[in-house]
Each structure stands twice: as C-alpha cells, then as structure tokens.
Amino acid sequence: MLKKVFYLMVLCTSGVLAIHLLPLFLNAPHFSLVQAQAPQQERETIHIERAAVRVIQDPRSSFSAVSVDVARDEIVLQDESLEQIMVYDRLANTPPNAAMTEPKRVIGGPRTNVEMNCGIYVDPGSGDIYSVNGDTNNVMSVFSRNAKGNVEADRSLHTPHRTLGIVVDEEAQELFLTLNHAPAVVVYRKMATGEEAPLRILEGDNTRLMDLNGITLDTKNQVMFVSNRGATSRNRNNQGWSRALKEGESTWEIPRQFDAWRNFVPGSGEFQPSSITVYPLKANGDVPPLRVIQGPLTRLNWPAHLSMDMEHQELYVANTVTDEILVFSATANGNVAPVRVLKGPRTNLDKPHGVFVDVKNDEIVVANFGNHSATVYRRTASGDTAPIRTIRAAPPNTPAAMLGNIGALNYDTKRDQILAPN
C-alpha cells in the first residue's frame, strides 16, 4: 500500500507568493525524487510534474509600503501580495458597504521586474516611482508617473540581495538603500543605473545595524534614521559588502548572498531589542551611531518603515507587531517613550508596515499589511483615533494571509497546522 504525505513548496512567481501542497507517494519508485537504494553510479534523478492539491495564497492586495505624490494628490502603495504598484487619488475613501476602491493605475507583470516589492519612493519633482524588491529579485525599478500595466521600467539598478528600504536626499541627489542581511546602508547617485557601484557603504560591528528595514533622512540636521529589528551576527572583517568595491571603478561585482553569509563568525548570532539608530548623513564605513533609541519605554517591536517630519522635527515609525504608529522627537536618545502613540481598535491599524507624513496636507498615511487597507489620519492623531479616510482593496473584515517573505515551512501533525514564518 502506498503511503501518501504532502510536500510543501513556497513559490514566488510574477503574480503571487503562495504555499503549494503537492502529493508525494512513498515506496513508489515512479514518484521517487532520487532512487537512493541504487548504487551511486546508477542513481537517477526523476523529475515530477504534478498540480498542487491546493494553494494557500491571498488573492487580494496587501500593502507593504506607501508614499504620497504631494504635488499631484496621489497615494502610491506597494502591493506585495500580488506584486504590483497601486496608485490612488489622495482623497479616495472606500464607503463602508463597498467591496473596494479601484486604483487609478496599476503597475505590475513580468516585464516590470516588480517582485516581493517592499519599499517605495516618489520623486517630488517628476513624480517618478522608485520600487525596490526584497528577497527574490535584486533590482530597483524606476517608472515614470504615467506608467501603468505590464511595462518595462524607465531605468533600473542592480542592487544587493534583500534591499528593503529606500529614500532620496534630493539636495545632494543621493539614493539611500537599506540591506537587511548582511546589514548595511548603501548610497548611490540618485540616477544610478545598471551595475553602477555605490558612492559609500555604512556597515560594520560598530554601526549597531541589526536586521535593518526602514530608513528616513533629516537633511536639515544632516542625519539619517534606520530601523533595526534586532537579529545580528559578527562579521569576520567588518566588510560584508565594502570589500567588493574597487577604488576608481564605476561598477562593482555585487557579492552573492551566500558569500555574505560565509563572512559571518559561526556562533556569533544573537537577538537584540529592536532599535532606531541615527548616523551622520555622509557616514561611510564602520561608523558608530550618534544616538540609539532602544529599550522597553520606546515600545519598539519589529519596526518597519520610517518617515521624517522635518518641519515639526518628529520621527514616525510603523511598529508592525504591536499594530502601532510611534512618534518620537527627532532628538530622542536612549530608553525614551514616544511623544505620541496611535493605537487601538478604532484606528484599524493591522500589521502596519509603511508610513508617510504628508506635511502639506497635515496627514499621515499608513500601509496595513494585515487587513488589505491604507488608512489616513490627522498628523497629530494619537491614542485610539479612527482614520479620516480608508482605502480598502477587499471587503471589510476579509482575512489576510499575510504571506510575505516566507523563510521556511513546517507541519504540526498534532494540531494539523502549517507553520509559515514570515
């Protein structure tokens, strides 16, 4: 009698990130991946093509990052679930009884190179949309503001693996990208393309960069803020990426991710409390932070994207795990409490991953990965305050699969549950 089990696969295609369950029959030679009992020289790999028994996926948009084109009154959202970019009117507000709000434009499809898209920046002058991909496609794509559909990017930049955050210093015309692991901030010319090398790289043990995600700038005071989730390990030579740079050359051979992993000291991995670290805007190399926001009073827990209000000198943090937006003074340091916290059932915050401060309209816009929505609040909102507008991509209370960067899979036979850490 054949014994049947299920083989779980994580597939990321141009259309969806999903879990596929495939039947695998044991003790059946024509279903063996490798006939292990045969002598080494006679072993033969057998390829199996079989449709999935079922697929776990989210057919609705889930938003992982947000930016606002203030000059043109548009909200631009990264839809990581369906791997596309959604553009809405800034004043769009989904009625309570409506299924969703249709976007004005959608950029998506295999020609766009948009895949596991997790960071976004909108050029305040041209309206160009900069999109970075997290863990499968090492490309930053730039689209003109009128782009829509399955179109090629106007230009693209080959980026290191696991690029998550993006921001631009418009005055200096410099592009900042965060690298999750090995942790670093790489800085390019704003108009960099192809295999162009970065201008400088912030990395090393003294930086205290740990599993970093978001980034924002205070060009008025010439500092950058970076969110760190806490996982860290020690580097053999303090140069996970910088060692690939060659002085005087305009291109670089980006190290493969496995090469970066090999550069870590075995056994040095650890988890530290989440933090926000602050550096000089022109920091290069193994530079320690000027200030560190860290400790129980901060409420930081898996912080994602950041946004800076330079006019009021306030830092906004999407605090994903606790469903909060935290607001700190721009000069905060140490174990300090936020000046405001937006949190509670009336806020409709659910796994907020992106936040943008719109100073012109005195609003903040939040991308919620946990409930298919983007929510808009007054800039000074705090406590359990309801949004003034909501953009929904699904009917109210539609469950969200929240499949993002699936790192592993397992099956709990006792509870009959699939475990999918993101």
C-alpha positions in Angstrom: 0.0 0.0 0.0 1.3 3.4 -0.9 1.9 5.9 1.9 1.0 9.4 0.9 2.3 12.6 2.5 2.3 16.2 1.4 5.3 18.1 0.1 5.2 21.8 0.9 6.7 24.3 -1.5 7.0 28.1 -1.4 6.6 29.6 -4.8 7.1 33.2 -5.8 6.0 33.9 -9.3 5.4 37.1 -11.1 1.9 37.0 -9.9 1.7 35.7 -6.4 3.6 34.4 -3.4 2.0 31.2 -2.2 2.3 27.9 -0.5 1.7 24.9 -2.8 0.9 21.5 -1.4 2.0 18.6 -3.6 1.2 14.9 -3.1 4.2 12.7 -2.6 3.8 9.0 -2.5 6.4 7.0 -0.6 7.5 3.5 -1.6 6.5 4.2 -5.2 9.6 4.2 -7.5 8.0 6.3 -10.2 7.4 9.0 -7.6 10.9 9.0 -6.1 13.0 12.1 -6.5 16.1 10.0 -6.2 16.3 6.2 -6.1 18.5 6.2 -3.0 18.9 2.4 -2.7 20.6 2.1 -6.1 24.4 2.1 -6.3 25.9 5.6 -6.6 26.8 5.3 -10.3 23.2 4.0 -11.2 21.2 6.7 -9.3 18.9 8.7 -11.5 17.0 11.9 -10.7 13.4 11.7 -11.7 11.5 14.9 -12.3 7.9 15.1 -11.2 5.3 17.5 -12.6 2.1 17.5 -10.7 -0.5 20.1 -10.0 -0.9 21.2 -6.4 -3.6 19.7 -4.3 -4.4 23.2 -3.0 -2.8 26.6 -2.9 -2.7 28.9 0.1 -2.5 32.5 -1.2 -4.0 35.9 -0.8 -6.0 36.9 -3.9 -6.3 40.5 -2.6 -3.8 43.3 -2.4 -1.8 43.6 0.8 0.1 46.8 1.3 3.8 46.8 2.5 4.9 50.4 1.8 3.4 53.8 1.0 4.4 57.2 -0.4 2.4 60.3 -1.4 2.9 62.3 -4.5 2.0 65.5 -2.8 2.3 67.7 -5.9 -0.3 65.6 -7.8 -2.5 64.4 -4.9 -1.9 60.7 -5.3 -1.2 57.9 -2.8 1.2 55.2 -4.1 1.2 51.8 -2.4 3.3 48.7 -2.7 1.1 45.6 -3.1 3.5 42.8 -2.0 0.8 40.1 -2.1 0.1 40.5 -5.8 3.5 42.1 -6.7 2.3 45.3 -8.1 2.2 49.1 -7.5 -1.2 50.7 -6.9 -1.9 54.4 -7.4 -4.9 56.0 -5.8 -6.4 59.5 -5.6 -5.2 61.1 -2.4 -8.8 61.7 -1.3 -10.1 58.2 -2.1 -12.2 56.9 0.7 -13.9 53.4 0.4 -17.5 53.5 1.6 -18.3 51.1 4.4 -20.6 49.0 2.2 -18.3 48.9 -0.8 -16.1 45.9 -1.7 -13.0 48.0 -2.5 -11.7 51.1 -4.2 -10.4 50.7 -7.7 -6.9 52.3 -8.2 -6.3 55.0 -10.8 -3.3 53.0 -12.2 -1.6 49.7 -11.6 2.0 48.8 -12.5 2.6 45.0 -12.5 3.5 42.0 -14.5 6.7 40.1 -15.5 8.1 43.0 -17.7 8.0 45.4 -14.7 10.5 43.3 -12.6 8.3 44.1 -9.6 8.5 41.1 -7.2 8.3 41.0 -3.4 8.2 44.8 -3.6 8.6 46.2 -0.1 10.0 49.8 -0.4 8.9 52.8 -2.4 9.9 56.4 -3.1 8.1 59.0 -5.2 10.2 61.8 -6.7 8.6 65.1 -5.5 9.5 66.9 -8.7 9.0 64.4 -11.6 6.6 62.0 -9.9 8.8 59.1 -10.9 8.2 56.0 -8.8 11.2 54.1 -7.3 10.4 50.5 -6.3 12.7 48.0 -4.5 12.3 44.3 -4.2 13.0 42.4 -1.0 14.2 38.8 -1.3 13.9 37.4 -4.8 14.7 40.0 -7.4 17.8 42.2 -6.9 16.6 45.2 -8.9 15.4 48.7 -8.1 13.0 49.8 -10.9 12.1 53.4 -11.7 8.8 54.1 -13.5 7.5 57.4 -14.9 4.5 58.8 -13.1 2.2 57.9 -16.0 3.4 54.3 -16.3 0.7 51.6 -16.0 0.2 47.9 -16.7 2.9 45.4 -17.6 5.6 47.8 -18.8 9.4 47.8 -18.5 11.0 50.3 -16.1 12.3 53.5 -17.5 15.6 52.6 -15.8 16.8 50.0 -13.3 19.7 49.4 -10.9 21.1 46.1 -9.9 21.0 46.0 -6.1 22.4 43.7 -3.4 20.2 41.0 -2.1 17.5 41.9 0.5 17.1 45.6 -0.2 14.2 46.7 1.9 14.2 50.5 2.5 14.6 53.4 0.2 14.9 57.2 0.5 16.5 60.0 -1.5 18.4 63.1 -0.5 17.1 65.5 -3.2 19.5 68.3 -2.3 22.6 66.0 -2.7 20.9 63.9 -5.4 21.8 60.7 -3.5 19.8 57.5 -3.2 19.9 55.5 0.1 19.0 51.8 0.3 18.9 49.5 3.4 20.3 46.0 3.1 18.6 43.6 5.6 21.4 41.0 5.9 24.3 41.4 5.8 23.2 44.7 7.4 24.3 47.9 5.6 23.2 51.2 4.1 24.4 51.7 0.6 24.3 55.1 -1.0 24.2 55.7 -4.8 23.8 58.6 -7.2 20.1 59.3 -7.4 20.2 58.5 -11.2 22.4 55.3 -10.8 21.6 52.5 -13.3 22.8 49.0 -14.2 25.8 47.7 -12.4 26.8 51.1 -11.0 28.8 51.0 -7.7 27.6 52.8 -4.6 29.3 56.0 -3.5 29.7 54.8 0.0 28.6 52.0 2.4 27.7 52.2 6.1 28.4 48.8 7.7 30.3 47.0 10.4 30.1 45.9 14.0 30.4 49.5 15.4 27.3 50.7 13.4 25.0 48.5 15.5 22.9 47.8 12.4 20.8 44.7 13.0 18.3 43.2 10.6 17.5 46.6 9.3 14.4 47.7 7.4 13.3 51.3 7.1 15.3 54.5 6.5 14.5 58.2 6.5 16.5 61.4 6.4 16.6 64.7 8.2 18.5 66.8 5.7 18.0 69.9 7.8 20.2 68.4 10.5 22.2 66.2 8.2 21.3 62.8 9.9 19.7 59.5 8.8 17.5 57.3 10.9 17.4 53.5 10.4 15.1 50.9 11.9 16.6 47.7 13.3 14.6 44.6 14.1 17.4 43.0 16.2 18.9 39.9 14.6 22.7 40.2 14.3 25.9 38.3 14.0 29.6 39.4 13.9 31.4 39.8 10.6 34.9 38.4 10.1 36.4 41.5 8.6 33.7 44.1 9.2 33.1 44.3 5.4 30.2 42.3 4.2 29.7 44.5 1.0 32.5 47.1 1.0 35.2 44.5 0.2 33.6 44.2 -3.3 34.3 47.9 -4.1 37.4 48.8 -6.0 38.6 52.4 -5.9 38.3 54.3 -9.1 35.9 51.8 -10.8 32.3 52.8 -11.7 30.9 49.3 -11.5 31.1 46.6 -8.9 30.6 42.8 -8.7 27.9 42.5 -6.1 28.7 39.6 -3.7 26.3 36.8 -3.7 24.2 36.4 -0.6 25.8 33.1 0.3 29.2 34.8 0.1 28.0 37.4 2.6 26.8 34.7 5.0 30.1 32.9 4.8 31.7 36.1 6.1 30.0 35.8 9.5 31.6 34.3 12.5 29.9 31.0 13.4 28.1 31.1 16.7 28.1 34.9 16.9 24.4 35.2 16.1 22.1 36.8 18.6 18.9 38.8 19.0 19.0 42.3 20.4 16.0 44.5 21.3 14.7 46.5 18.3 16.1 49.9 17.9 16.3 53.1 15.8 19.9 54.2 15.1 20.9 57.7 14.0 24.0 58.5 11.8 25.6 61.4 10.1 24.1 61.8 6.6 27.5 61.2 5.0 28.6 58.3 7.2 30.8 55.8 5.4 32.3 52.6 6.7 32.1 51.3 10.3 30.7 54.4 11.9 29.0 54.2 15.3 25.6 55.8 15.7 25.2 59.3 17.0 22.2 58.2 19.0 20.2 55.0 19.6 16.5 54.8 20.5 16.2 51.4 22.3 14.6 50.0 25.4 11.2 49.0 26.9 9.9 52.6 27.2 10.3 53.0 23.4 7.7 50.3 22.6 9.7 49.3 19.5 8.9 45.8 18.3 9.8 44.8 14.8 9.8 48.4 13.4 9.4 48.6 9.7 9.4 51.8 7.5 10.1 55.3 8.9 9.0 58.8 7.9 10.5 62.1 8.9 8.6 65.4 9.5 11.4 67.9 9.3 9.1 70.9 9.8 8.0 69.7 13.3 11.1 67.6 14.0 9.2 64.3 14.6 10.1 60.8 13.5 7.2 58.4 12.6 7.7 54.6 13.0 5.5 51.8 11.7 5.6 49.4 14.7 4.4 46.2 13.0 4.0 43.6 15.7 2.0 45.8 18.1 -0.2 47.5 15.5 1.0 51.0 16.4 2.4 54.1 14.8 5.0 55.6 17.2 6.1 59.2 17.0 9.4 60.3 18.6 11.2 63.6 18.9 13.9 63.9 16.2 16.4 64.3 19.0 15.2 61.2 21.0 18.0 59.1 22.5 18.1 56.1 24.7 15.3 54.4 26.5 12.7 57.1 25.9 8.9 57.0 25.4 7.3 58.2 22.2 5.8 61.6 22.3 2.6 60.1 20.7 1.3 56.6 20.0 -1.5 55.8 17.6 -3.1 52.5 18.6 -6.4 50.8 19.3 -9.3 49.1 17.7 -10.8 52.3 16.2 -7.6 53.1 14.4 -8.0 49.9 12.2 -4.2 49.5 12.2 -3.3 46.0 11.4 0.4 45.0 10.9 1.3 48.5 9.7 4.4 48.2 7.6 4.6 51.6 5.8 4.1 55.2 7.0 4.3 58.5 5.3 4.0 62.0 6.8 2.2 64.4 4.4 3.2 67.8 5.9 1.5 69.8 3.1 -1.9 68.3 3.9 -1.2 67.7 7.7 -1.9 64.0 7.4 -0.2 60.6 7.9 -0.8 57.7 5.6 -0.3 54.1 6.8 0.1 50.9 4.7 -1.5 48.0 6.7 -0.3 44.5 5.6 -2.8 42.8 7.9 -6.1 44.0 6.5 -5.8 45.0 2.9 -6.0 48.7 3.7 -4.3 52.0 3.8 -5.5 54.4 6.5 -5.2 58.2 6.7 -5.1 60.2 9.9 -4.5 63.8 11.0 -0.8 64.3 11.5 -1.2 64.8 15.3 -3.5 61.9 15.8 -2.9 59.8 18.9 -4.5 57.1 21.0 -7.4 55.1 19.7 -8.4 57.6 16.9 -10.3 56.5 13.9 -8.9 57.2 10.4 -10.4 60.1 8.5 -10.2 58.1 5.3 -9.6 54.5 4.3 -8.6 52.8 1.1 -9.5 49.2 1.0 -8.6 46.5 -1.5 -11.0 44.0 -0.1 -14.4 43.9 1.6 -14.4 44.7 5.3 -13.0 42.0 7.6 -11.6 39.9 4.8 -8.9 37.7 6.3 -5.4 38.5 5.1 -3.0 35.6 4.5 0.0 37.9 5.3 2.4 35.8 3.3 5.4 37.9 2.8 9.0 36.7 3.0 8.3 33.1 3.8 11.6 31.8 5.1 10.7 28.2 6.0 7.7 25.8 6.3 6.8 23.0 8.7 3.8 20.9 9.5 2.4 20.4 13.0 0.9 16.9 12.9 -0.6 17.2 16.4 -2.6 20.3 15.6 -2.9 19.7 11.8 -1.5 23.1 11.1 1.0 24.5 8.5 3.6 26.8 10.1 4.9 29.5 7.7 7.2 32.0 9.4 7.4 35.3 7.5 
